[in-house]
Amino acid sequence: MPRREPEAELLSDDVESKSKGRERNPARLVAGLVVAGFAVAFVVQNHQSVGVHFWFVTAHVHLVWLIVTCLAFGAVAEWATRRMLRKRVQGRLQRLNPRRERQR
C-alpha cells in the first residue's frame, strides 16, 4: 500500500466529512427549497402595481418592492435605535462609575 502524504490525508478526510454531512442532513435542503418556494410565491402574489403618495408626487411601484423597501428601512431604524440606546447606557454607566474606566 503506497504511503499517503499527510496533507493529502487531511484533504481527503475533509472531503469525506463534507460529503457525509450532506448525506446526513437532507432536511436543510428541503427547508431551503420550501423557503425559496415561499419567496417565489410572495413575489408572484405581490406583483401588482400600487400608488405611493409622497408629499407632492405619486409613484406607481410593484407592491413587493414597497414591502421590501419598508422592511429595509425598518431594519436600519432598529439598528440605529439600538446603537443609540447602547451608547446612551454606556455613557450613563461611565458617569456613575468613573473608576471602572480607569481600571481597564
Residue, then its C-alpha position, 0 to 999 in steps of 0.5 A: m500500500p503506497r504511503r499517503e502524504p499527510e496533507a493529502e490525508l487531511l484533504s481527503d478526510d475533509v472531503e469525506s466529512k463534507s460529503k457525509g454531512r450532506e448525506r446526513n442532513p437532507a432536511r436543510l435542503v428541503a427547508g431551503l427549497v420550501v423557503a425559496g418556494f415561499a419567496v417565489a410565491f410572495v413575489v408572484q402574489n405581490h406583483q401588482s402595481v400600487g400608488v405611493h403618495f409622497w408629499f407632492v408626487t405619486a409613484h406607481v411601484h410593484l407592491v413587493w418592492l414597497i414591502v421590501t423597501c419598508l422592511a429595509f428601512g425598518a431594519v436600519a431604524e432598529w439598528a440605529t435605535r439600538r446603537m443609540l440606546r447602547k451608547r446612551v447606557q454606556g455613557r450613563l454607566q461611565r458617569l456613575n462609575p468613573r473608576r471602572e474606566r480607569q481600571r481597564 
